[in-house]
Amino acid sequence: MSQKIPYTVIIPVALVFLVLAVGSRFWVSVPAGHVAVGTLFGAVQSDSYGEGLNIPVNPLLKFHKFDIREKTHKEQAQVPSQDQLQTKIDVSVQYRLNGAMVSNILKETGSIENMIDVQLTPKLRSLLREQGKSIKRAEDFFLEETQEQLQAGLTMGLAEYLEPKGI
């Protein structure tokens, strides 16, 4: 009743399975709008891999994928004016990662969430407080020219600080 499977079938099936299992480590597929950075035993590689299929790659690399599409960070802050009153301001910052600098981002802060918590949010709050010092009265926050002044100051300050860091 027992049927024997011939070796001519077992060997090719085992070889195909082995090639698929091991061979898949020699390429990396990166989704659209993402960049991948490899680490080798914890050391971050300087090369990044763009979207699409990347062949050949070191099979020992572990890949970290970063979304480089545009995103929005929203923040609420109490901003003091010269008359010592606090005004609640809602700020939205649109940003995206520089794909060429993701290896530095991985080395310095780790993930995109850490990058936002460590770099973007504290600088944004600091700039908001600094910009608020130049406004004489809390009511002036509602003037169009004051809002344009705040936007220009925040944009310039954030760009100067975050651009070298890869945002």
SEKOL-609730 format. One record per residue (C-alpha): x, y, z; chain; residue in three letters. Coordinates in nm, 3 decimals, always signed. Example, Ala and Ser with C-alpha at 12.3 -4.5 7.8 and 13.67 -1.06 7.14 Angstrom:
// SEKOL-609730
+---------+---------+---------+------+------+
:      px :      py :      pz : rofi : tivo :
+---------+---------+---------+------+------+
:  +1.230 :  -0.450 :  +0.780 :    A :  ALA :
:  +1.367 :  -0.106 :  +0.714 :    A :  SER :
+---------+---------+---------+------+------+
***
This chain:
// SEKOL-609730
+---------+---------+---------+------+------+
:      px :      py :      pz : rofi : tivo :
+---------+---------+---------+------+------+
:  +0.000 :  +0.000 :  +0.000 :    A :  MET :
:  +0.284 :  +0.238 :  +0.059 :    A :  SER :
:  +0.401 :  +0.427 :  -0.244 :    A :  GLN :
:  +0.754 :  +0.540 :  -0.274 :    A :  LYS :
:  +0.822 :  +0.885 :  -0.407 :    A :  ILE :
:  +1.114 :  +0.871 :  -0.648 :    A :  PRO :
:  +1.428 :  +1.069 :  -0.571 :    A :  TYR :
:  +1.396 :  +1.237 :  -0.909 :    A :  THR :
:  +1.095 :  +1.427 :  -0.769 :    A :  VAL :
:  +1.219 :  +1.491 :  -0.414 :    A :  ILE :
:  +1.555 :  +1.641 :  -0.511 :    A :  ILE :
:  +1.418 :  +1.906 :  -0.755 :    A :  PRO :
:  +1.140 :  +2.005 :  -0.512 :    A :  VAL :
:  +1.394 :  +2.039 :  -0.229 :    A :  ALA :
:  +1.624 :  +2.245 :  -0.453 :    A :  LEU :
:  +1.342 :  +2.480 :  -0.556 :    A :  VAL :
:  +1.241 :  +2.525 :  -0.193 :    A :  PHE :
:  +1.605 :  +2.593 :  -0.093 :    A :  LEU :
:  +1.655 :  +2.846 :  -0.374 :    A :  VAL :
:  +1.336 :  +3.032 :  -0.278 :    A :  LEU :
:  +1.419 :  +3.031 :  +0.093 :    A :  ALA :
:  +1.781 :  +3.143 :  +0.059 :    A :  VAL :
:  +1.756 :  +3.330 :  -0.270 :    A :  GLY :
:  +1.499 :  +3.578 :  -0.140 :    A :  SER :
:  +1.769 :  +3.722 :  +0.088 :    A :  ARG :
:  +1.964 :  +3.846 :  -0.218 :    A :  PHE :
:  +1.710 :  +4.112 :  -0.318 :    A :  TRP :
:  +1.495 :  +4.370 :  -0.149 :    A :  VAL :
:  +1.166 :  +4.511 :  -0.272 :    A :  SER :
:  +1.095 :  +4.865 :  -0.157 :    A :  VAL :
:  +0.738 :  +4.999 :  -0.191 :    A :  PRO :
:  +0.660 :  +5.323 :  -0.374 :    A :  ALA :
:  +0.733 :  +5.634 :  -0.170 :    A :  GLY :
:  +0.977 :  +5.453 :  +0.058 :    A :  HIS :
:  +1.353 :  +5.415 :  +0.096 :    A :  VAL :
:  +1.528 :  +5.125 :  +0.270 :    A :  ALA :
:  +1.850 :  +5.134 :  +0.470 :    A :  VAL :
:  +2.038 :  +4.822 :  +0.565 :    A :  GLY :
:  +2.214 :  +4.740 :  +0.889 :    A :  THR :
:  +2.479 :  +4.474 :  +0.918 :    A :  LEU :
:  +2.516 :  +4.345 :  +1.275 :    A :  PHE :
:  +2.394 :  +4.684 :  +1.404 :    A :  GLY :
:  +2.618 :  +4.897 :  +1.180 :    A :  ALA :
:  +2.415 :  +5.129 :  +0.957 :    A :  VAL :
:  +2.515 :  +5.109 :  +0.591 :    A :  GLN :
:  +2.563 :  +5.438 :  +0.408 :    A :  SER :
:  +2.384 :  +5.317 :  +0.093 :    A :  ASP :
:  +2.010 :  +5.347 :  +0.070 :    A :  SER :
:  +1.783 :  +5.148 :  -0.159 :    A :  TYR :
:  +1.518 :  +5.329 :  -0.362 :    A :  GLY :
:  +1.173 :  +5.207 :  -0.448 :    A :  GLU :
:  +1.138 :  +4.899 :  -0.663 :    A :  GLY :
:  +1.334 :  +4.576 :  -0.681 :    A :  LEU :
:  +1.699 :  +4.606 :  -0.576 :    A :  ASN :
:  +1.932 :  +4.320 :  -0.679 :    A :  ILE :
:  +2.186 :  +4.206 :  -0.552 :    A :  PRO :
:  +2.206 :  +4.287 :  -0.184 :    A :  VAL :
:  +2.402 :  +4.139 :  +0.101 :    A :  ASN :
:  +2.187 :  +3.857 :  +0.242 :    A :  PRO :
:  +2.298 :  +3.939 :  +0.598 :    A :  LEU :
:  +2.150 :  +4.291 :  +0.592 :    A :  LEU :
:  +1.844 :  +4.378 :  +0.798 :    A :  LYS :
:  +1.636 :  +4.647 :  +0.626 :    A :  PHE :
:  +1.460 :  +4.948 :  +0.778 :    A :  HIS :
:  +1.208 :  +5.118 :  +0.551 :    A :  LYS :
:  +1.134 :  +5.491 :  +0.571 :    A :  PHE :
:  +0.830 :  +5.660 :  +0.421 :    A :  ASP :
:  +0.955 :  +5.965 :  +0.230 :    A :  ILE :
:  +0.615 :  +6.090 :  +0.117 :    A :  ARG :
:  +0.486 :  +6.426 :  +0.239 :    A :  GLU :
:  +0.319 :  +6.424 :  +0.580 :    A :  LYS :
:  +0.162 :  +6.674 :  +0.818 :    A :  THR :
:  +0.249 :  +6.724 :  +1.184 :    A :  HIS :
:  -0.010 :  +6.913 :  +1.392 :    A :  LYS :
:  +0.077 :  +7.092 :  +1.713 :    A :  GLU :
:  -0.111 :  +7.307 :  +1.964 :    A :  GLN :
:  +0.087 :  +7.552 :  +2.173 :    A :  ALA :
:  +0.032 :  +7.831 :  +2.422 :    A :  GLN :
:  +0.229 :  +8.128 :  +2.290 :    A :  VAL :
:  +0.298 :  +8.427 :  +2.516 :    A :  PRO :
:  +0.288 :  +8.781 :  +2.379 :    A :  SER :
:  +0.455 :  +9.093 :  +2.519 :    A :  GLN :
:  +0.146 :  +9.176 :  +2.726 :    A :  ASP :
:  +0.200 :  +8.849 :  +2.922 :    A :  GLN :
:  -0.115 :  +8.680 :  +2.787 :    A :  LEU :
:  -0.111 :  +8.329 :  +2.646 :    A :  GLN :
:  -0.271 :  +8.259 :  +2.308 :    A :  THR :
:  -0.349 :  +7.906 :  +2.196 :    A :  LYS :
:  -0.220 :  +7.845 :  +1.843 :    A :  ILE :
:  -0.280 :  +7.548 :  +1.615 :    A :  ASP :
:  +0.011 :  +7.485 :  +1.377 :    A :  VAL :
:  +0.038 :  +7.233 :  +1.094 :    A :  SER :
:  +0.380 :  +7.159 :  +0.949 :    A :  VAL :
:  +0.411 :  +6.975 :  +0.620 :    A :  GLN :
:  +0.735 :  +6.784 :  +0.584 :    A :  TYR :
:  +0.900 :  +6.494 :  +0.409 :    A :  ARG :
:  +1.224 :  +6.306 :  +0.459 :    A :  LEU :
:  +1.522 :  +6.350 :  +0.231 :    A :  ASN :
:  +1.571 :  +6.000 :  +0.090 :    A :  GLY :
:  +1.946 :  +6.051 :  +0.051 :    A :  ALA :
:  +1.986 :  +6.117 :  +0.424 :    A :  MET :
:  +1.787 :  +5.829 :  +0.574 :    A :  VAL :
:  +2.102 :  +5.647 :  +0.684 :    A :  SER :
:  +2.194 :  +5.952 :  +0.897 :    A :  ASN :
:  +1.840 :  +5.966 :  +1.036 :    A :  ILE :
:  +1.861 :  +5.599 :  +1.135 :    A :  LEU :
:  +2.200 :  +5.657 :  +1.302 :    A :  LYS :
:  +2.103 :  +5.973 :  +1.490 :    A :  GLU :
:  +1.741 :  +5.921 :  +1.595 :    A :  THR :
:  +1.620 :  +5.581 :  +1.481 :    A :  GLY :
:  +1.271 :  +5.603 :  +1.338 :    A :  SER :
:  +1.055 :  +5.874 :  +1.182 :    A :  ILE :
:  +0.851 :  +5.895 :  +1.504 :    A :  GLU :
:  +1.167 :  +5.958 :  +1.704 :    A :  ASN :
:  +1.275 :  +6.216 :  +1.448 :    A :  MET :
:  +0.949 :  +6.406 :  +1.499 :    A :  ILE :
:  +0.970 :  +6.382 :  +1.880 :    A :  ASP :
:  +1.340 :  +6.471 :  +1.903 :    A :  VAL :
:  +1.391 :  +6.722 :  +1.621 :    A :  GLN :
:  +1.069 :  +6.873 :  +1.482 :    A :  LEU :
:  +0.842 :  +6.920 :  +1.785 :    A :  THR :
:  +1.091 :  +7.087 :  +2.024 :    A :  PRO :
:  +1.220 :  +7.323 :  +1.754 :    A :  LYS :
:  +0.864 :  +7.413 :  +1.650 :    A :  LEU :
:  +0.766 :  +7.495 :  +2.009 :    A :  ARG :
:  +1.083 :  +7.698 :  +2.059 :    A :  SER :
:  +1.025 :  +7.898 :  +1.742 :    A :  LEU :
:  +0.662 :  +7.962 :  +1.836 :    A :  LEU :
:  +0.764 :  +8.104 :  +2.175 :    A :  ARG :
:  +1.039 :  +8.310 :  +2.012 :    A :  GLU :
:  +0.800 :  +8.450 :  +1.750 :    A :  GLN :
:  +0.544 :  +8.530 :  +2.021 :    A :  GLY :
:  +0.792 :  +8.759 :  +2.195 :    A :  LYS :
:  +0.777 :  +8.999 :  +1.901 :    A :  SER :
:  +0.397 :  +9.040 :  +1.923 :    A :  ILE :
:  +0.287 :  +9.329 :  +2.145 :    A :  LYS :
:  -0.071 :  +9.227 :  +2.231 :    A :  ARG :
:  -0.250 :  +8.892 :  +2.230 :    A :  ALA :
:  -0.520 :  +9.038 :  +2.003 :    A :  GLU :
:  -0.258 :  +9.093 :  +1.734 :    A :  ASP :
:  -0.238 :  +8.717 :  +1.675 :    A :  PHE :
:  -0.562 :  +8.750 :  +1.479 :    A :  PHE :
:  -0.422 :  +9.009 :  +1.236 :    A :  LEU :
:  -0.335 :  +8.880 :  +0.890 :    A :  GLU :
:  +0.006 :  +9.049 :  +0.887 :    A :  GLU :
:  +0.094 :  +8.888 :  +1.222 :    A :  THR :
:  -0.007 :  +8.546 :  +1.093 :    A :  GLN :
:  +0.202 :  +8.595 :  +0.779 :    A :  GLU :
:  +0.496 :  +8.705 :  +0.995 :    A :  GLN :
:  +0.458 :  +8.392 :  +1.211 :    A :  LEU :
:  +0.437 :  +8.166 :  +0.905 :    A :  GLN :
:  +0.746 :  +8.320 :  +0.744 :    A :  ALA :
:  +0.947 :  +8.302 :  +1.067 :    A :  GLY :
:  +0.847 :  +7.942 :  +1.136 :    A :  LEU :
:  +0.913 :  +7.830 :  +0.780 :    A :  THR :
:  +1.257 :  +7.989 :  +0.770 :    A :  MET :
:  +1.356 :  +7.872 :  +1.119 :    A :  GLY :
:  +1.238 :  +7.513 :  +1.067 :    A :  LEU :
:  +1.401 :  +7.489 :  +0.723 :    A :  ALA :
:  +1.738 :  +7.610 :  +0.855 :    A :  GLU :
:  +1.732 :  +7.366 :  +1.144 :    A :  TYR :
:  +1.572 :  +7.056 :  +0.991 :    A :  LEU :
:  +1.713 :  +7.053 :  +0.638 :    A :  GLU :
:  +2.065 :  +6.944 :  +0.747 :    A :  PRO :
:  +1.903 :  +6.670 :  +0.957 :    A :  LYS :
:  +1.718 :  +6.518 :  +0.660 :    A :  GLY :
:  +1.366 :  +6.662 :  +0.700 :    A :  ILE :
+---------+---------+---------+------+------+
***
